[in-house]
Amino acid sequence: YKRMLQHFKTLPQLLDYFKDEQTCKDYLIQHRWGGKITCPFCNHEKVYTTNRGYKCASKTCHKKFSLTVGTIFENTKLPLRTWYAAIYLTTSHKKGISSLQLSRDLGVDKKNAWFMLQRIREIFFTNNKPVLKDGLFHVDETFIGGKNKNRHAHKKVDGSQGRSTKDKTPVFGIMQTGGEVFAIKVPDTKTETLRPVIEALIEKGAIIVSDEWTAYHNLGKDYDHVVLNHREEEYVRGAFHNNGLEGFWSLFKRGYIGIYHYMSAKHLDRYCMEFSYRFNRRRTNDMERFSDAIKRTHGKRVTWKQLTANPETDDVVSCEYEVVE
């Protein structure tokens, strides 16, 4: 499969290959289990084929299951061919694709398209797996939300210009020079909020480049801290700058303004991970990202109830990062 798919460069070529459901199922079997179907409940390798799916041959398990159980495709009424097209579009479009556009492209209703995109974003999460440990790092924060000056008079929020959390949600980012970016939604940009994230991902003694924001003032105790004073229009000092992370913020906000137009605070972490995933694989081609995404579909089950639950009153599965040592 890998040898054949690496030559595909367009969506029509992808759909020509996945011409029927059996081809799609074979591809999922190859990427989920390495070609040999295994029980998703007990990992027993011997299974029976039934009229509706499979059945575990283990005497202690003996459960029935389908090919898509435990994946983002579980209980879907849509063909896998449609799902594969949606995954390809999501991973290949630099600034993402909106649910309305996906609805028109795939011929599904808007509600289905939104649900598909949220389930696809679920596969981009890599909880408990910090990837930034040593080297030269850049830290910065940005705020996601509309500008108060652009609102109608009756919708303006007093005191919300600039770095306000009244109507905007802060996002904190860490980027390794020439490497990966890590973006996470945070409640505020105070020292007690940002410092634990930095300490969990970056080893002490590393070089950190930041602006003059007060939350970074004490980094010099544990790190080689380089401060660029943006207020005095200092953006580069020799080899030190924040251009890489600023470029990521620019791409993220272009997607916000031009594609999605609005990102709710509830699901903002999903958008952060979507943009981070594409950015961190910017040196791979579209088919490599598609293949990697299919491998990640296992163990990422999320339901409509979980996505639409009220976080203040209902039990929901958190989609936020868990930053651990």
Phi, psi and chi 1 to 4 in degrees:
 res  aa     phi    psi   chi1   chi2   chi3   chi4
   1 TYR       -  -45.6  -71.4  101.0      -      -
   2 LYS   -61.7  -40.5 -175.3  177.1  179.7  179.7
   3 ARG   -63.6  -37.6  178.6  179.9   60.9   81.9
   4 MET   -78.4  -41.6  -61.9  179.4   66.8      -
   5 LEU   -74.6  -22.9  -76.0  176.2      -      -
   6 GLN   -67.2  -12.6   65.2 -175.3   -1.2      -
   7 HIS   -92.8   -5.3  -59.2  -64.7      -      -
   8 PHE   -82.5  130.5  -71.4   10.7      -      -
   9 LYS  -123.6   -7.6  -63.1 -178.8  179.9  179.6
  10 THR  -136.4  161.9   64.8      -      -      -
  11 LEU   -63.5  -42.8  179.5   61.3      -      -
  12 PRO   -57.7  -37.8  -27.9   36.3      -      -
  13 GLN   -66.0  -38.4  -70.5  177.5  -19.4      -
  14 LEU   -62.7  -46.9  177.5   78.5      -      -
  15 LEU   -69.3  -30.3  -65.1  177.2      -      -
  16 ASP   -64.5  -36.4  -75.1  -15.8      -      -
  17 TYR   -73.4  -48.0  179.1   75.6      -      -
  18 PHE   -86.0   66.9  -66.2  113.9      -      -
  19 LYS   -80.3  -17.6   56.3 -174.9 -180.0  -64.0
  20 ASP  -146.6  169.2   53.0   50.0      -      -
  21 GLU   -67.3  -33.3  -82.6  -60.5  -76.4      -
  22 GLN   -64.5  -39.6 -170.8   55.6   50.2      -
  23 THR   -63.2  -40.3  -55.7      -      -      -
  24 CYS   -64.2  -41.8  -63.8      -      -      -
  25 LYS   -65.7  -42.4  -69.4  178.6  179.3  178.6
  26 ASP   -60.2  -39.0  -68.0  -19.0      -      -
  27 TYR   -66.6  -40.5 -172.1   77.5      -      -
  28 LEU   -67.2  -40.3 -175.5   57.9      -      -
  29 ILE   -60.2  -42.3  -68.4  172.0      -      -
  30 GLN   -64.1  -42.0 -178.3   67.9   29.3      -
  31 HIS   -84.5  -24.2  -79.6   65.1      -      -
  32 ARG   -87.2  -42.3 -178.5  176.3 -176.4  179.6
  33 TRP  -121.9    6.6  -68.1  -57.2      -      -
  34 GLY    73.3   22.4      -      -      -      -
  35 GLY    99.3  -15.3      -      -      -      -
  36 LYS  -115.4  116.2 -176.2  175.5  177.3   59.8
  37 ILE   -64.4  132.0  -60.9  174.0      -      -
  38 THR  -128.8  145.8  -55.4      -      -      -
  39 CYS   -63.4  124.4  176.0      -      -      -
  40 PRO   -74.1  -10.8   27.3  -33.4      -      -
  41 PHE   -93.5  -38.1  -57.0  106.0      -      -
  42 CYS  -127.7   -0.9   67.3      -      -      -
  43 ASN    65.3   20.2  -66.2  -37.4      -      -
  44 HIS   -71.4  135.4 -167.2   68.2      -      -
  45 GLU   -85.5  -13.4  -66.0 -174.3   -7.5      -
  46 LYS   -98.1  119.3 -172.8  175.2 -179.3 -179.8
  47 VAL  -134.6  155.3  -60.8      -      -      -
  48 TYR  -100.6  147.4  -59.3  116.7      -      -
  49 THR   -93.5  126.6  -58.8      -      -      -
  50 THR  -112.1  179.3   66.9      -      -      -
  51 ASN   -65.7  -29.6  -67.7  -26.8      -      -
  52 ARG  -109.3   -4.7  -64.8 -173.7  176.3 -177.7
  53 GLY   165.5 -120.4      -      -      -      -
  54 TYR  -139.8  162.8  -52.6   95.8      -      -
  55 LYS  -141.9  132.1 -173.3  174.7 -177.4  179.1
  56 CYS   -69.3  136.7  179.9      -      -      -
  57 ALA   -90.0   -3.2      -      -      -      -
  58 SER   -68.9  137.1  170.7      -      -      -
  59 LYS   -68.5  -26.8  -65.2 -179.0  179.5  179.1
  60 THR   -87.0  -19.3   57.3      -      -      -
  61 CYS  -106.6  -72.4 -179.5      -      -      -
  62 HIS    57.4   30.5 -139.4   57.0      -      -
  63 LYS   -90.6  150.4  -68.5 -177.6  178.5  178.8
  64 LYS   -88.8  147.2  -65.0 -179.9 -180.0  179.4
  65 PHE  -155.0  160.8   62.4   92.8      -      -
  66 SER  -107.0  172.5   66.4      -      -      -
  67 LEU   -64.1  -30.3  176.1   61.1      -      -
  68 THR   -98.8    0.6   59.0      -      -      -
  69 VAL   -62.3  135.1   67.4      -      -      -
  70 GLY    81.1    5.4      -      -      -      -
  71 THR  -114.0  177.3   70.4      -      -      -
  72 ILE   -68.8  -13.9   64.4  168.9      -      -
  73 PHE   -89.1   -3.6  -47.3  120.0      -      -
  74 GLU   -58.2  132.6 -174.8  173.3  -16.6      -
  75 ASN    64.4   17.1  -68.7  -25.1      -      -
  76 THR   -76.5  146.5 -178.3      -      -      -
  77 LYS   -94.6  -10.5  -59.6  -75.3 -166.8  -59.5
  78 LEU   -86.2  147.4  -63.0  172.8      -      -
  79 PRO   -67.5  151.6   22.5  -31.8      -      -
  80 LEU   -60.2  -30.4  -73.2  176.5      -      -
  81 ARG   -59.5  -39.2 -171.7  169.7 -176.3  -99.3
  82 THR   -68.9  -40.8  -58.4      -      -      -
  83 TRP   -61.9  -43.1  -85.9   99.3      -      -
  84 TYR   -63.2  -38.0  -73.3    1.4      -      -
  85 ALA   -64.2  -41.1      -      -      -      -
  86 ALA   -65.3  -41.8      -      -      -      -
  87 ILE   -64.6  -41.2  -68.5  174.3      -      -
  88 TYR   -62.0  -45.7  177.6   84.6      -      -
  89 LEU   -64.9  -40.2  -68.4  171.8      -      -
  90 THR   -66.9  -39.5  -55.1      -      -      -
  91 THR   -85.2  -17.1   54.9      -      -      -
  92 SER  -100.5  -25.5   62.1      -      -      -
  93 HIS   -76.9  121.1  -74.9 -159.9      -      -
  94 LYS   -58.1  -37.6 -161.6  171.6 -175.5  178.8
  95 LYS  -109.6   16.1  -65.9 -174.0  -74.9  -70.0
  96 GLY    85.7 -177.0      -      -      -      -
  97 ILE  -141.1  136.2 -176.8  170.5      -      -
  98 SER   -78.6  161.2   69.1      -      -      -
  99 SER   -66.2  -32.9   56.7      -      -      -
 100 LEU   -66.7  -42.0  -70.0  175.6      -      -
 101 GLN   -67.9  -41.3 -174.6   63.6   53.2      -
 102 LEU   -63.7  -37.1 -169.3   68.3      -      -
 103 SER   -60.1  -43.6  171.2      -      -      -
 104 ARG   -71.0  -39.0  -69.3 -170.8  -69.3  -92.7
 105 ASP   -68.8  -37.1  -70.8  -11.8      -      -
 106 LEU  -102.2   -9.2  -59.2 -176.5      -      -
 107 GLY    74.3   31.8      -      -      -      -
 108 VAL  -114.3  162.1  -61.1      -      -      -
 109 ASP   -74.0  165.5   62.1   50.4      -      -
 110 LYS   -64.0  -36.5  -68.4 -179.2  -72.3 -173.8
 111 LYS   -65.1  -43.7 -176.8  176.9  178.6 -179.6
 112 ASN   -63.7  -41.6 -104.5  -27.5      -      -
 113 ALA   -63.5  -42.3      -      -      -      -
 114 TRP   -63.0  -43.6 -178.1   85.7      -      -
 115 PHE   -63.9  -40.6 -168.1   21.6      -      -
 116 MET   -61.6  -46.1  -69.5  175.9   72.9      -
 117 LEU   -63.6  -39.8  -79.9  176.0      -      -
 118 GLN   -67.6  -36.2  -66.4  -69.5   33.5      -
 119 ARG   -71.4  -35.5  -75.9 -163.6  -81.9 -176.3
 120 ILE   -65.9  -40.4  -69.5  170.9      -      -
 121 ARG   -62.1  -27.7  -68.3 -175.3 -176.3  110.3
 122 GLU   -60.9  -32.1 -172.5   73.7   15.2      -
 123 ILE   -74.0  -13.1   69.8  179.1      -      -
 124 PHE   -83.4  -11.4  -59.7  144.0      -      -
 125 PHE   -75.5  138.0  -79.4   89.4      -      -
 126 THR  -130.2   65.5   52.7      -      -      -
 127 ASN   -59.8  146.8  -71.4   -3.0      -      -
 128 ASN    60.9   28.1  -62.6  -27.1      -      -
 129 LYS  -136.8   71.7 -170.0  179.7  179.7 -178.2
 130 PRO   -61.0  137.4  -22.1   33.0      -      -
 131 VAL  -114.5   -4.9  -67.5      -      -      -
 132 LEU  -108.2  117.1  -50.0  171.9      -      -
 133 LYS  -130.3  -41.7  -84.1  -64.4  179.4 -176.8
 134 ASP  -143.7  157.5   49.4   28.7      -      -
 135 GLY   122.1 -157.1      -      -      -      -
 136 LEU  -100.0  128.2  173.3   62.2      -      -
 137 PHE  -122.6  152.4  -62.8   91.4      -      -
 138 HIS  -122.0  133.6  -47.7  -88.6      -      -
 139 VAL  -124.0  143.0  -62.6      -      -      -
 140 ASP  -165.0  165.9 -165.2   22.5      -      -
 141 GLU  -135.5  156.0   68.3  -69.0  -30.1      -
 142 THR  -142.4  169.4 -168.1      -      -      -
 143 PHE  -125.0  130.5  -72.6   75.5      -      -
 144 ILE  -105.4  123.9  -58.6  -61.0      -      -
 145 GLY   155.7  162.8      -      -      -      -
 146 GLY   -70.0  157.5      -      -      -      -
 147 LYS   -82.3  136.4  -67.1 -177.1  178.8 -179.6
 148 ASN   -62.8  -33.7 -159.7   40.3      -      -
 149 LYS   -68.2  -18.5   65.0  179.8 -178.1 -179.9
 150 ASN   -90.5   -3.9  -66.0  -25.8      -      -
 151 ARG   -85.6  156.6  -63.5 -171.3  176.3   98.6
 152 HIS   -65.5  156.4  -68.7  -67.0      -      -
 153 ALA   -55.3  -41.6      -      -      -      -
 154 HIS   -76.7   -6.3   68.3  -76.1      -      -
 155 LYS  -109.6   -0.6  -67.4 -175.6  177.9 -179.9
 156 LYS   -68.1  146.0  -71.0 -174.1 -178.2  -65.5
 157 VAL  -111.8  121.3  180.0      -      -      -
 158 ASP   -63.4  135.9  -67.7  -23.9      -      -
 159 GLY    67.1   31.0      -      -      -      -
 160 SER  -110.8    9.0   63.7      -      -      -
 161 GLN   -72.9  151.6  -74.2  -68.8   75.7      -
 162 GLY    72.8 -133.8      -      -      -      -
 163 ARG   -86.4   57.8  -56.0  170.6   60.8   91.9
 164 SER  -102.6  139.3  171.5      -      -      -
 165 THR   -97.5    7.4   57.2      -      -      -
 166 LYS   -67.0  -38.9  -68.6 -177.8  178.0  180.0
 167 ASP  -131.9    6.4   60.9  -20.4      -      -
 168 LYS  -132.2  155.3  -69.6 -178.6  -78.5  -67.7
 169 THR  -113.3  124.5  -54.8      -      -      -
 170 PRO   -76.0  144.6   23.9  -29.8      -      -
 171 VAL  -127.9  131.0  175.6      -      -      -
 172 PHE  -106.3  137.6  177.9   58.1      -      -
 173 GLY  -131.0  144.3      -      -      -      -
 174 ILE  -127.5  132.5  -59.2  176.5      -      -
 175 MET  -132.8  134.4 -177.2  178.1 -178.9      -
 176 GLN   -89.1  134.6 -171.5  174.6   23.4      -
 177 THR   -55.0  122.6  -61.5      -      -      -
 178 GLY    70.2    8.6      -      -      -      -
 179 GLY  -123.7 -136.0      -      -      -      -
 180 GLU   -98.2  160.3  -63.4 -170.5  -15.9      -
 181 VAL  -112.3  146.0   66.2      -      -      -
 182 PHE  -126.5  116.9  177.0   90.2      -      -
 183 ALA  -121.3  136.3      -      -      -      -
 184 ILE  -144.9  138.7  179.0  175.2      -      -
 185 LYS   -71.2  134.7  178.4 -174.7   69.8  176.0
 186 VAL  -129.1  154.0  -70.0      -      -      -
 187 PRO   -71.4  -28.8   23.7  -33.4      -      -
 188 ASP  -160.5  179.9   54.3   62.6      -      -
 189 THR  -115.3   35.6   56.0      -      -      -
 190 LYS   -80.9  162.2  -61.5  178.1 -178.5  178.3
 191 THR   -57.9  -44.6  -58.4      -      -      -
 192 GLU   -67.3  -15.7   53.3  -92.2   28.1      -
 193 THR   -91.8  -45.7  -59.9      -      -      -
 194 LEU   -82.0  -33.7  -56.9 -173.3      -      -
 195 ARG   -60.4  -44.0 -171.7   60.8 -177.1  -98.5
 196 PRO   -61.3  -34.4  -24.8   35.5      -      -
 197 VAL   -66.7  -43.8 -178.8      -      -      -
 198 ILE   -62.4  -46.2  -65.8  173.6      -      -
 199 GLU   -66.6  -30.1  -67.9  178.4  -12.4      -
 200 ALA   -74.3  -28.0      -      -      -      -
 201 LEU  -106.0  -22.9  -62.6  179.1      -      -
 202 ILE  -121.2  127.0  -54.7  176.6      -      -
 203 GLU   -68.3  145.0  -67.7 -179.7  -14.6      -
 204 LYS   -64.6  142.8  -67.3 -177.2  178.2 -179.5
 205 GLY    98.2  -12.6      -      -      -      -
 206 ALA   -73.7  164.7      -      -      -      -
 207 ILE   -89.4  127.6  -57.9  173.7      -      -
 208 ILE  -122.9  129.3  -64.6 -179.3      -      -
 209 VAL  -107.9  130.3 -177.8      -      -      -
 210 SER  -146.7  175.3   75.7      -      -      -
 211 ASP   -88.7 -165.1   57.0   22.4      -      -
 212 GLU   -91.4   14.3   70.0  -80.9   11.9      -
 213 TRP   -57.3  139.3  178.4 -120.5      -      -
 214 THR   -60.6  -26.9   55.3      -      -      -
 215 ALA   -64.2  -17.5      -      -      -      -
 216 TYR  -102.0    4.4  -51.6  129.3      -      -
 217 HIS   -61.7  -33.0  -79.4 -177.4      -      -
 218 ASN   -98.1   11.4  -65.4  -35.6      -      -
 219 LEU   -65.6  -24.9  -74.6  178.2      -      -
 220 GLY   -63.2  -16.0      -      -      -      -
 221 LYS   -69.9  -34.2  -65.4 -179.2  179.3  179.7
 222 ASP  -116.4  -13.2  -60.7  -47.1      -      -
 223 TYR  -132.4  162.3  -59.6   94.4      -      -
 224 ASP   -83.4   94.8 -172.2   -5.5      -      -
 225 HIS   -96.5  123.4 -172.2 -157.5      -      -
 226 VAL  -109.0  120.4  178.9      -      -      -
 227 VAL  -107.4  122.2 -179.4      -      -      -
 228 LEU   -99.4  122.0  -58.7  176.7      -      -
 229 ASN   -86.9   95.2 -163.9  -28.0      -      -
 230 HIS   -68.3  -27.0  -71.2  178.8      -      -
 231 ARG   -63.9  -29.2  -68.2  178.6 -178.5  175.9
 232 GLU   -99.2   18.9  -62.7 -178.7    0.5      -
 233 GLU    60.0   36.4  -62.4 -173.5   -3.1      -
 234 GLU   -99.5  109.9 -178.3 -171.2   28.0      -
 235 TYR  -115.8  -16.2  -60.0   99.0      -      -
 236 VAL  -138.8  136.4  178.8      -      -      -
 237 ARG  -135.1   95.4 -174.4 -173.0  -57.1  165.1
 238 GLY    65.3 -117.8      -      -      -      -
 239 ALA   -92.5    0.6      -      -      -      -
 240 PHE  -100.4  130.5  -57.2  115.8      -      -
 241 HIS  -164.0  174.3   56.2   78.0      -      -
 242 ASN  -120.2   25.4 -101.0  -11.9      -      -
 243 ASN   -63.3  -37.2  -67.4  -14.7      -      -
 244 GLY   -62.6  -47.4      -      -      -      -
 245 LEU   -70.4  -36.4 -166.5   49.5      -      -
 246 GLU   -63.0  -36.1  -67.3  -73.1   -4.0      -
 247 GLY   -64.3  -37.6      -      -      -      -
 248 PHE   -66.4  -43.4  173.8   73.8      -      -
 249 TRP   -59.8  -40.7  -68.9  144.1      -      -
 250 SER   -61.1  -44.3  176.8      -      -      -
 251 LEU   -64.0  -42.1 -175.0   66.4      -      -
 252 PHE   -61.6  -43.8 -171.6   77.7      -      -
 253 LYS   -76.3  -28.0  -70.1 -168.4  175.1 -177.0
 254 ARG   -63.9  -38.1  -73.9  -56.1   95.6 -166.0
 255 GLY   -66.8  -38.5      -      -      -      -
 256 TYR   -63.3  -48.8  174.8   91.3      -      -
 257 ILE   -75.8  -44.7  -64.1  171.0      -      -
 258 GLY   -92.2  -23.7      -      -      -      -
 259 ILE  -111.2  -57.1  -56.7  -62.2      -      -
 260 TYR   -92.7  -31.4  -63.4  112.1      -      -
 261 HIS    68.3  -23.9  -50.5  -50.9      -      -
 262 TYR  -157.6  135.8  173.4   74.3      -      -
 263 MET  -129.0  116.3  -62.7  176.3 -178.9      -
 264 SER   -70.7  148.0   68.3      -      -      -
 265 ALA   -60.9  -31.5      -      -      -      -
 266 LYS   -61.3  -40.5  176.2 -178.5  177.3 -179.2
 267 HIS  -108.4   12.2  -63.9  -62.7      -      -
 268 LEU   -61.3  -36.0 -176.4   56.2      -      -
 269 ASP   -60.4  -32.0  -99.8  -31.6      -      -
 270 ARG   -66.9  -41.2  -61.8 -178.6 -176.4  -83.8
 271 TYR   -67.4  -39.5  -68.8   99.6      -      -
 272 CYS   -58.4  -44.1  -71.6      -      -      -
 273 MET   -71.3  -35.0 -161.2   57.4 -161.2      -
 274 GLU   -61.2  -49.0  174.9 -168.1  -15.5      -
 275 PHE   -68.9  -37.1  -81.9   83.9      -      -
 276 SER   -64.6  -41.1  -62.0      -      -      -
 277 TYR   -60.8  -48.5  177.7   85.0      -      -
 278 ARG   -66.1  -40.9  -76.1 -166.0  -60.5  -96.5
 279 PHE   -65.4  -41.8 -174.6   85.1      -      -
 280 ASN   -70.6  -16.1  -68.5  -20.9      -      -
 281 ARG  -114.9   31.2  -74.1  155.1 -174.4   79.3
 282 ARG   -66.5  -19.6   58.5 -165.8  178.8  -82.3
 283 ARG   -92.1    0.3  -63.6 -176.9  179.8   89.2
 284 THR  -100.6  162.0   62.5      -      -      -
 285 ASN   -89.3  173.5   60.0   46.4      -      -
 286 ASP   -61.0  -38.5  -66.5  -17.8      -      -
 287 MET   -72.8  -31.9  -68.2  -44.1  -54.5      -
 288 GLU   -67.8  -39.6  -71.9  171.9  -22.5      -
 289 ARG   -66.5  -39.5  -75.0 -167.3  -65.3  -85.0
 290 PHE   -62.6  -46.9  170.0   80.1      -      -
 291 SER   -61.9  -42.1  179.5      -      -      -
 292 ASP   -64.7  -38.3  178.6   69.1      -      -
 293 ALA   -64.8  -39.9      -      -      -      -
 294 ILE   -62.4  -38.1  -64.9  -63.4      -      -
 295 LYS   -64.6  -26.2  -68.1  177.6 -178.3  177.8
 296 ARG   -87.3   -5.3  -67.7  166.3  169.1  -97.6
 297 THR   -69.1  -21.9   56.7      -      -      -
 298 HIS   -73.9  136.6  173.7   59.8      -      -
 299 GLY    77.2   15.0      -      -      -      -
 300 LYS  -118.0   35.7  -61.5  -68.5 -175.9  176.9
 301 ARG   -66.2  128.6  171.0   75.1  168.1  135.4
 302 VAL  -141.9  138.6   61.2      -      -      -
 303 THR  -105.4  165.3   65.3      -      -      -
 304 TRP   -61.4  -38.9  176.8  -92.2      -      -
 305 LYS   -62.6  -40.7 -176.3  177.5 -179.9  179.9
 306 GLN   -66.4  -38.8  -69.2  169.0  -12.9      -
 307 LEU   -71.9  -33.0  -72.9  171.2      -      -
 308 THR  -100.8    1.8   58.2      -      -      -
 309 ALA   -66.7  151.0      -      -      -      -
 310 ASN   -81.7  115.4 -173.8  -23.3      -      -
 311 PRO   -63.6  -16.7   22.7  -32.5      -      -
 312 GLU   -86.8  -22.3  -63.3 -178.7   -3.0      -
 313 THR  -124.2  -22.3   58.5      -      -      -
 314 ASP  -110.2  158.1  -59.7  -33.7      -      -
 315 ASP   -81.1  118.1  -67.2  -29.7      -      -
 316 VAL  -126.0  154.2  -61.8      -      -      -
 317 VAL   -84.1  116.7  176.7      -      -      -
 318 SER   -66.8  137.1  174.0      -      -      -
 319 CYS  -103.9    8.8   66.2      -      -      -
 320 GLU   -81.3  157.4  -62.8 -177.9   -2.7      -
 321 TYR   -66.3  147.0  -65.6   99.1      -      -
 322 GLU  -113.4  104.0  -64.2  177.7   26.7      -
 323 VAL   -88.5  114.6 -178.5      -      -      -
 324 VAL  -128.7  162.3  -62.3      -      -      -
 325 GLU   -70.2      -  -64.9  -74.5   -6.5      -
